[in-house]
Amino acid sequence: MVLATSHVIKPLTPETFPAWLALAQKHNGVWGGCYCSYFHGDTEHTVKSEYDRATFKQRLVDEGVAHAALVFDGDDAIAWCEFGSPAELPGIYHRKEYDAGETNPAPWRITCFFVDRDHRRSGVAREALDGALELIAQAGGGEVISFPNELPPGKKTSSSFLHNGTRAMFEKAGFTFERHIGKNKTVVRKTVPPAGA
């Protein structure tokens, strides 16, 4: 799928994992060595504590229980947007507060973004978000929630801290604000129709 740029969106698969890993390794494993594993839990075949984070992530990709839209510039992955079911991604911030106010659990959630430091503030995170929504549509669509940051007006925030994206970016993508959880986190929601509908 090609968007309105020279970038191409591809799903995270065993075939694209090496490009994903190269991006993560370029940034010292991302977020202090997380390797985009924080929101994942154990699976039937893989226990998180038994593996280093990169191997844990690779095992989840091989099992088909780790999903992301990767933004490619040529052969290089330059960004990703992680998405999946609540069962795949149980480890959200402010979980108790979120659960206490959730009356309509969604089958999909978006939990994490990462953009190569050489491509930040150029709209690539939005490309990754749009790519994730397209992959969700291809998987049958449904309601999607996420937990973006709400930025204080006039305050500069380093993009390296915005691993959940921003409320403004999600609202521009058609999400509706529902509520706050925690100090700067929000809950937003959108219904994605199935591809071809």
C-alpha positions in Angstrom: 0.0 0.0 0.0 1.5 3.4 -1.0 0.4 6.5 0.7 0.7 10.1 -0.6 4.5 9.9 -0.1 7.4 7.8 -1.3 6.9 5.7 1.8 5.4 2.3 1.8 3.5 0.7 4.7 4.1 -3.0 5.4 2.9 -5.2 8.3 5.3 -6.5 10.9 5.9 -10.1 9.8 8.8 -12.6 10.0 9.9 -11.1 6.6 9.9 -7.5 7.8 11.2 -8.2 11.3 14.9 -7.7 10.3 14.1 -4.1 9.1 12.1 -3.5 12.3 15.0 -4.9 14.4 17.5 -2.7 12.6 15.4 0.4 13.4 15.1 -0.6 17.1 18.8 -1.4 17.4 19.8 1.9 15.8 18.1 3.5 18.8 19.5 1.3 21.5 16.5 -0.9 21.6 14.1 2.0 21.9 12.7 3.5 25.2 15.6 2.2 27.2 15.8 -1.2 25.6 12.1 -2.0 25.4 12.1 -3.3 21.9 8.4 -2.5 21.8 7.6 -5.3 24.2 6.3 -3.4 27.2 2.6 -3.7 26.3 2.8 -7.4 25.5 2.1 -10.2 27.9 3.0 -13.8 27.9 1.6 -16.2 25.4 0.8 -19.8 25.4 4.3 -20.6 24.0 6.4 -17.6 25.2 7.0 -16.3 28.7 8.4 -12.7 28.6 10.8 -13.2 31.6 12.5 -16.1 29.8 13.9 -14.0 26.9 15.7 -10.8 26.2 13.3 -8.3 24.8 14.4 -8.5 21.2 14.0 -12.3 21.2 10.7 -12.0 23.0 9.4 -9.7 20.3 10.6 -11.9 17.5 8.9 -14.9 19.1 5.6 -13.0 19.2 6.0 -12.0 15.6 6.7 -15.6 14.6 3.6 -16.7 16.6 1.5 -14.1 14.8 0.6 -12.2 18.0 2.6 -9.0 17.5 1.2 -6.5 15.0 2.5 -3.2 13.7 2.3 -1.0 10.6 5.9 -0.3 9.5 6.7 2.8 7.4 9.4 2.0 4.9 11.7 4.4 3.1 13.3 2.2 0.5 14.5 -0.9 2.3 14.7 0.8 5.7 11.9 0.8 8.3 11.7 4.4 9.6 8.7 4.2 11.9 6.1 1.9 13.4 2.7 1.9 15.0 1.9 -1.1 17.2 -1.7 -2.3 17.3 -3.5 -5.5 18.4 -6.2 -7.0 20.5 -6.4 -6.4 24.3 -5.3 -10.0 24.8 -2.1 -9.3 22.8 -1.5 -5.9 24.4 -2.7 -6.1 28.0 0.0 -3.9 29.6 -1.4 -0.3 29.1 -0.6 2.6 31.4 -3.3 3.6 34.0 -4.9 0.1 33.5 -7.1 0.3 36.6 -8.4 3.8 35.8 -9.0 2.7 32.2 -10.9 -0.5 33.2 -13.0 1.3 35.8 -14.4 3.7 33.2 -14.7 1.3 30.2 -18.2 0.4 29.3 -17.6 -0.7 25.7 -14.3 -2.6 25.3 -13.0 -2.4 21.7 -11.5 -5.3 19.9 -8.5 -3.3 18.8 -6.0 -1.0 20.5 -3.1 1.1 19.4 -0.4 1.3 22.0 2.9 2.5 20.7 4.6 4.6 18.0 8.3 5.0 17.2 9.9 7.2 14.6 13.5 7.1 13.5 15.2 10.2 15.0 16.3 11.3 11.4 12.6 11.4 10.4 10.8 13.0 13.3 8.4 15.9 13.0 7.8 15.2 9.4 4.4 13.4 9.6 5.7 9.9 9.6 3.9 9.0 12.8 0.6 9.9 11.1 1.6 7.7 8.2 2.2 4.8 10.6 -1.2 5.5 12.3 -3.0 5.5 8.9 -1.2 2.3 8.0 -2.3 0.6 11.2 -5.9 1.6 10.5 -5.7 0.2 7.0 -4.3 -3.1 8.3 -7.1 -3.2 10.9 -9.6 -2.6 8.1 -8.0 -5.5 6.1 -8.4 -7.7 9.2 -12.1 -7.0 9.4 -12.2 -3.6 11.0 -14.0 -2.7 14.2 -13.7 -0.3 17.0 -10.2 0.9 17.8 -9.1 2.7 21.0 -5.8 4.3 21.9 -4.3 6.3 24.7 -2.5 9.3 23.3 -0.8 12.1 25.2 -2.6 15.4 25.6 0.1 18.1 25.3 -0.2 21.2 27.6 -0.8 24.3 25.4 2.3 26.2 24.6 4.7 23.6 26.2 7.3 22.0 24.0 7.6 18.2 24.5 10.3 16.1 23.0 8.9 13.8 20.4 11.0 11.0 21.9 8.6 11.0 24.9 5.4 10.7 22.7 5.3 6.9 22.4 1.5 6.9 22.5 1.2 9.8 19.9 -0.8 12.9 20.5 -4.5 13.5 21.0 -4.4 16.1 18.2 -2.9 13.6 15.7 -5.6 11.0 16.6 -8.4 13.5 16.3 -7.1 14.6 12.9 -7.4 10.9 11.9 -11.0 10.8 12.9 -10.8 9.6 16.5 -13.2 10.9 19.2 -12.0 11.9 22.6 -13.7 10.0 25.4 -11.9 10.8 28.7 -8.7 11.4 30.5 -6.7 8.7 32.4 -3.7 9.7 34.4 -2.2 13.2 34.2 -1.7 13.5 30.4 -3.2 10.4 28.9 -6.5 10.3 27.1 -8.8 7.6 25.7 -9.8 8.0 22.1 -12.0 5.8 19.9 -12.8 5.3 16.2 -14.8 2.7 14.3 -12.9 1.3 11.3 -15.1 -0.3 8.6 -13.9 -3.5 7.0 -11.8 -3.1 3.9 -14.0 -2.9 0.8 -17.1 -1.9 2.8 
